[in-house]
Amino acid sequence: MNKILYDKIMEAFASVLPITAIVLVSSVILVPVPAGTILMFLLGAALLIIGMGFFTMGADMSMMPIGEGIGTQLMHSGRPADSSHPVRRVISMIFSLFVIIVISFVIGLIITIAEPDLQVLARQVPLNLEGLPHWIESSMVLVITVGIGVGLFLTAAVLRVVFKIPLSILLIIFYAITFIVLFWTPESFIPVAFDSGGVTTGPMTVPFILALGIGVASIRGDKGSQDDSFGLVSLCSIGPILAVIALGIIFNPETPPVSINEAHSPETTRAIAMEFTGEFPHYVRDVVQALAAIVVFFLIFQFFTKRYKIKQVKRIGVGFIYTFIGLVVFLTGVNVGFIPVGQFLGAELAASPLKWLLVPFGMLVGYFIVAAEPAVHVLNKQVEAISSGAIPQKTMLTGLAIGMAAALGITMTRILLKIDILYILIPGYVLAIILTFLVPKIFVGIAFDSGGVCSGPMTSTFLLPLAMGVCKGAGGDIMKDAFGVVALVAMSPLIVIQIMGLVYRIKTAKARPLDHILTAEEAGEIIIYE
């Protein structure tokens, strides 16, 4: 086995082991789980580990080089031609901006439609959009709507880097608009809108967008370019929220009562194998559709720019194969093995006298499950590289884990007490925005990117079913109470990571005067000696 691939799989094993142990212990101590369901969970965990190993290696080889290359080439192509004639220069500048806008929008739309997480969420949201032809599925309308939102806001994010607009200003403007238009949004549609913003930034989009940001910022080459390389994911998370809110306002869709499927327990090993093999072709199709648009875009990009050499193209091609294998295995394992356990544990605990144990249980699951998100490792690696080791991967992972634990604790409390999600989201985002003015600039981009990264496939395929199970057991409204878990998961790192940045700024401020005094004393000693 390839040594790098082996290391990736072992990293995935170390990440998934804690959550697997938590579920197994809970099935013995808290809620007895049928043996067939547990065996499916264990097989799903094994597939998850293998899939994550292949995916992370594939992302390193394909998605990140493509994103960075397109970002760099985009800025080169978007530069206005030097001309002494003022009219020609203005025309050139307008054309350059047009190129940047069109390509950014197309990239955002294609990558989002290809995002497996979004497909999973869309199939779980029942919508009745009046006026649509019968042959158009509501789930596809939701996917395209989210894609348009990402395309528009990826364009805004790239232009922000080009024109050096502070990220905090755009965040204030767009979140203010978001919360204002909520007054006209159907109440049951609000959690779905915020969840759409979270699942958009999944295993396909995050590596690409992060690398795109680094490529765009690298061309500037000024002092603040590295800080501005982060923030693209955060802005791309706002676009879907506004787009889906607009969809709700225009159509005012009816959302019928949502029911969840009863968990079943296969009685034989053959039946368990059939559960996985029966779903396997479905995820092969989904991933083929997801990767096809990206592969076609890459081939067109390479044809016109000739940016990559033959050896690099072959390496990227192999990376696509690894990515394909990883995503198919990952999604099959998580969807087939994890969803039934999540729903069963949530429903049984919520209906028992031990229902308040769901709060610490959720926090424990949240703390460890963040390490099982593939995109989290991509972000942490990028942060350590761009900060030259000043922000280690371990520190980032700890901060994200704390944020995820807080999100799950709040989610379980909200479901059990049936608290309106806006009572949590509005104060949370206000605090996050205030912190943007108090922390170093780079922490703002990292924090808001982290919010989108944490809400990946593990959130939509394990935590959402867990929340739906809890909601069912507690007798709540699944559309209003269960949906929204992704939104809270996406919000909490915004606060936690920026608090880390605030601590960093305080420590740095204390260290500087001390360094200055020591330097002066040393200088005085040298003068006296001479």
C-alpha positions, -999 to +999 in steps of 0.1 A: +000+000+000+011+035-008+029+049+024+010+082+021-023+065+017-016+042+047-008+073+068-040+090+057-061+059+066-044+056+100-052+093+107-088+086+098-088+056+121-076+077+150-103+103+142-132+079+139-123+056+168-135+079+196-171+084+181-173+047+175-164+039+211-190+065+223-218+048+203-208+013+214-206+023+251-239+041+249-256+011+232-246-010+263-251+015+291-279+039+279-299+024+251-298-012+240-294-012+202-303-043+181-273-064+171-279-060+134-280-022+137-247-022+156-230-045+131-241-021+103-227+008+123-193-010+127-192-018+090-201+018+082-173+030+105-148+008+086-159+021+053-158+057+066-122+052+077-111+038+043-131+064+024-117+093+044-082+081+038-087+079+000-106+112-001-080+133+018-052+120-004-073+127-035-081+162-024-044+169-018-036+157-053-064+172-073-088+197-058-063+219-040-039+222-070-068+229-094-083+256-071-050+273-065-042+272-102-075+286-113-072+314-086-038+324-098-048+322-135-079+341-128-060+370-114-035+370-142-063+370-168-082+396-149-054+421-149-061+451-172-037+455-200-012+484-197-022+512-220-014+549-221-048+555-237-074+562-209-104+549-229-086+516-237-075+512-202-110+516-188-124+491-214-096+467-205-104+471-168-141+465-173-134+434-194-110+421-168-136+424-141-162+408-163-139+378-167-134+375-130-171+378-123-183+352-149-156+326-141-162+329-103-199+325-107-196+295-130-171+278-106-193+284-076-224+271-094-207+239-107-189+230-075-221+235-054-244+214-076-217+187-074-216+188-036-229+155-021-238+170+012-263+193-005-279+164-023-283+146+010-300+176+026-322+183-004-337+148-003-346+152+033-365+185+029-401+180+017-412+211-003-443+218-022-435+246-046-467+258-062-466+267-099-437+244-109-442+219-137-448+184-124-416+171-140-394+194-120-384+180-086-385+204-057-352+190-044-334+200-077-349+235-074-334+237-039-300+225-052-299+250-081-311+278-058-282+271-034-258+269-063-268+303-076-263+317-041-228+303-038-219+315-073-229+350-066-212+351-032-180+334-045-178+362-070-182+388-042-155+369-022-130+371-050-137+407-057-132+414-020-097+400-023-090+420-055-102+453-040-089+447-005-123+451+011-123+442+049-141+409+055-158+422+086-176+450+067-191+425+042-201+401+070-219+429+088-238+440+056-248+405+044-258+391+078-278+423+085-297+418+053-301+381+061-317+387+095-339+416+082-355+395+054-363+368+079-394+388+089-409+379+055-397+342+055-421+313+064-412+302+100-407+266+092-384+275+063-358+294+084-339+264+099-337+248+064-323+281+049-295+283+075-288+245+072-284+250+034-256+275+041-238+249+063-240+219+041-229+238+010-193+239+022-186+202+022-159+178+011-160+189-026-162+227-022-139+234+008-106+222-006-114+239-039-125+272-025-097+274+001-071+268-026-088+293-049-085+319-022-048+312-017-042+314-055-061+347-058-044+363-028-009+352-038-010+374-069-014+405-048+017+398-029+012+426-004+014+424+034-023+416+039-027+391+011-023+360+033-049+373+057-073+378+028-068+343+015-093+331+041-129+342+041-141+328+008-158+299+025-175+322+050-190+344+023-201+314+002-220+301+033-241+333+034-251+331-003-272+299+001-290+313+031-302+344+013-310+324-019-331+298+000-348+326+020-357+343-014-371+309-026-393+307+005-405+343+002-414+339-035-431+305-034-441+304+003-438+266+001-460+243+021-439+220+043-460+189+052-453+171+085-420+152+083-417+116+095-385+096+098-382+059+088-383+034+116-348+018+122-347-018+112-322-044+122-310-070+096-310-105+111-282-121+090-248-110+077-261-115+042-289-090+049-264-065+062-242-069+031-273-064+010-280-031+028-246-017+017-244-032-018-280-021-025-271+015-018-236+014-033-246+021-070-267+050-058-237+068-044-215+058-073-240+077-095-241+107-072-203+110-070-199+105-108-223+135-113-204+154-086-170+149-102-180+151-139-187+188-139-154+195-121-134+173-144-150+189-175-143+224-162-107+214-154-102+200-189-115+232-205-094+253-182-063+232-191-071+233-228-072+271-229-044+280-204-020+250-207-011+258-171-002+223-160+024+200-175+017+165-186+031+150-153+009+174-132-022+165-153-016+128-147-012+134-110-044+154-108-061+126-128-050+100-102-062+124-075-096+124-091-097+086-090-087+086-053-113+113-046-140+092-064-132+060-045-130+079-012-163+097-016-183+066-027-169+045+001-173+073+026-209+082+017-220+046+016-206+038+050-219+070+066-254+069+051-261+032+055-243+026+088-246+058+107-281+072+100-300+043+116-279+044+148-282+082+151-320+081+147-324+051+170-302+065+198-318+100+196-354+087+197-349+062+225-330+086+248-355+115+242-384+092+251-368+079+283-365+094+318-328+100+309-336+125+282-315+153+297-284+130+293-287+140+257-271+174+265-238+159+277-240+130+253-244+155+224-215+176+236-193+145+239-203+134+203-197+169+190-163+172+205-150+140+189-170+140+156-154+171+143-122+151+137-141+128+114-150+156+090-127+154+059-128+191+051-116+200+087-083+184+081-079+203+048-086+236+065-063+229+094-035+220+071-040+252+051-041+273+082-008+258+095+008+264+061-004+299+056+005+309+091+040+293+089+032+271+118+021+299+141-014+283+143-008+245+146-032+219+133-037+205+168-047+239+182-072+245+154-087+210+159-091+216+196-108+249+191-132+234+165-139+205+187-149+228+216-172+248+192-188+216+179-194+204+215-211+237+224-232+235+193-245+200+200-252+208+237-272+239+226-290+219+199-301+192+223-314+218+248-332+236+221-350+205+208-360+194+243-373+228+253-386+237+218-367+270+217-370+291+185-337+289+167-336+327+161-333+332+199-299+315+195-288+325+160-293+363+164-273+368+196-246+343+184-240+361+151-241+395+168-213+383+192-194+369+162-196+401+143-185+422+173-154+399+178-143+406+142-133+441+153-113+428+183-092+400+169-063+398+143-075+399+108-064+364+099-085+349+127-116+365+113-113+347+080-103+314+096-132+315+121-159+322+095-143+296+072-143+271+100-181+275+105-187+261+070-161+234+072-174+219+104-208+213+089-198+185+066-210+150+057-208+138+093-232+165+103-258+159+076-256+121+079-252+115+116-260+146+137-291+156+117-306+121+120-297+121+157-315+155+161-345+141+141-346+111+164-345+133+195-372+155+181-394+125+174-389+111+209-396+145+225-427+150+204-414+181+186-419+196+151-391+181+130-390+210+105-388+237+132-368+219+159-346+191+143-335+212+112-312+239+124-286+216+139-263+223+109-268+261+114-257+259+150-227+237+141-217+263+115-221+292+140-202+281+171-167+280+156-171+316+146-171+325+182-146+300+196-119+306+170-122+343+173-119+340+211-087+321+204-076+351+183-085+375+211-064+355+236-036+355+210-038+393+206-038+398+244-007+376+249+011+393+220+003+427+234+018+417+268+049+402+253+058+433+232+065+457+260+086+431+278+106+425+247+112+463+243+124+466+279+148+437+276+162+451+244+167+486+260+185+470+290+207+450+268+216+481+248+224+500+280+247+473+292+265+473+259+270+511+261+283+509+297+307+481+287+321+500+259 
